Amino acid sequence: MLHRKVNIFFLLALVFVFILYGESQDHTQILLGILFAVLLATVAFLFNWLTIDGATAAAICGSIAYGIGG
């Protein structure tokens, strides 16, 4: 249970750092990355392709990949 909270903490810390030091274009990219990652993870969970833990991990990894990579 603790590892879930740690993963969410690191995601929010990463987003916070990018919000502090990024420009407005970076903010848009991060927010779109979070939106797309959460949307895809939710769809995968609803279709029973992922468990709740898998969907959370997919949302976190997807947020980082889409938010940083574009």
PyMOL commands that set and color helices and strands:
alter all, ss='L'
color gray80, all
select helices_A, chain A and resi 2-21+24-46+52-69
alter helices_A, ss='H'
color red, helices_A
deselect
rebuild
show_as cartoon
